[in-house]
Structures are given as C-alpha cells and as structure tokens.
Amino acid sequence: MNLRDQVCVVTGAARGIGLSIARHLIDTGAKVALCDVDEAPLKEACAALPAGRHLAITLDVVSESAIAGAVDTVAALWGGISVWINNAGVARHQSVLDISEREIDLMLSVNAKGTILGSKQALLHMKNGRRGHIVNIISTAGMNGVPGQSVYCASKFAVRGFTAALQEEAAACGVRVSAVYPGGVDTAFWDKARDSKPPVELFLTADHIARAVISVLQTDDFCVVREIVLRSIRDVDTIVPEPEDGR
C-alpha cells in the first residue's frame, strides 16, 4: 500500500510505540488519527507533530460506542479509513498469587477486549470498500509464557488467537490483517510493568517497531505479512524467555 494520503488510526498513541508509529506514518504522507485514553499527554504529543496531517481523539478502547464514534469522526473529516492499528495496552509485572482482580480485569479489558472491539469497528468500516489493513501490536509474551506476567501473557495469547481467526474472516472482506510481536521495547510501558527493568541494551526501541509496521503496511497489495516477530539481537532470554524446547 502506498501510504501517501491514506487515513490511518493508531490507538495508544500518546507515547511509546503508538506515538512512534504515528510519526512514521505522517512522515510517509499519511493522515493519522492518534487515539489515547490519556488526554493531556496525547495533546502534548500532537502539539509536536506537523499541522494538518493529524487528529487527536481521546478514546477508551474498552468502549465500543466510543470506538464507533471515533470511526465516524475520522471518516467525516477525511473520508474512509485505510489502516487501523491496535496498539493500546497495559501491563503489570506480578505473580498470579499477588495480582488483584481489578488489575486482571484491566489487562484483559484493554489488551484483549480493546483489540477485539477496535478490529470489529475497523472491519465494519472497511468491508464495504473491500480494502484496508488492520495491524495488531501484540507481544512475544503472546507466544511464550513469562514468569511474573501470567495475566499479561493470557491477554496477549487471547489477542494472538483472535488475530489468527480474524485474518481468515477479514480476508473474505478483502481486508488484510497483520500481527506484530515485539520483544522488550525501551518505553515507559516497561517502567510500569515491573520493578526492576532489564539492561537497556537488551531492548528494542519504539522506532524499531514503527519501521517494521511501516514495512508491513507498504507490502504490495498482492500479498500480506501475516505476522512478524521482533527481538533485540542481544535479548538472551532475559526479557521474554523462549520456551524450554526452543520452538
């Protein structure tokens, strides 16, 4: 897809990976709606972006009516939406023995339900035009179990399964779906996720992930990148360990 003048929506875009993806999309000439539940940092982030190519929308991804409203807002301003990127997420680094019910609900709601609802509304919008691309930013924690992140892993494994099924459903509508699995990324997300952060040299940067997403989106319309896994070459199983059998 040639991204120039394409209309893109990015959730969780006030900071970190989401903001980096938005910046890279704008650099390609796309129009980008940056969505986030945190209004103040979202406005601050958007203030530093080029005028006329972006829109800030305060959005809680666990509300389907709010997502539908965001779709309507973007479509009314710029026309149809070509790209929807589900990036919003939360993490807590706690044993299942210590985590509260509230935190369990939060992670499952934002990470899994939020991705499902965003994908649903995006597909409803795109299916009539039989064109579009949904990208789900998941995590390698959705591929391997990680001690101290059992609930986070559960939410990401759920998104992995959902995305695999969505790829088949969306293909019937002419819409492509890609899954991106980052390993550890040096963002504030990890600062909140665990008390002791691994060494910086083990992390990818948000820009690494953003460039990969742009590459996935720019793939020729004849094909689709179904999934891509990104890990630091120095990540020696410190951040997200491989399963014992190495698969």
Secondary structure, 3 states (H helix, E strand, C coil): CCCCCCEEEEECCCCHHHHHHHHHHHHCCCEEEEEECCHHHHHHHHHCCCCCCEEEEECCCCCHHHHHHHHHHHHHHHCCCCEEEECCCCCCCCCCCCCCHHHHHHHHHHHHHHHHHHHHHHHHHHHHHCCCEEEEECCHHHCCCCCCCHHHHHHHHHHHHHHHHHHHHHHCCCCEEEEEEECCECCHHHHHHCCCCCCHHHCECHHHHHHHHHHHHCCCCCCCCCEEEECCCCCCCCCCCCCCCCC
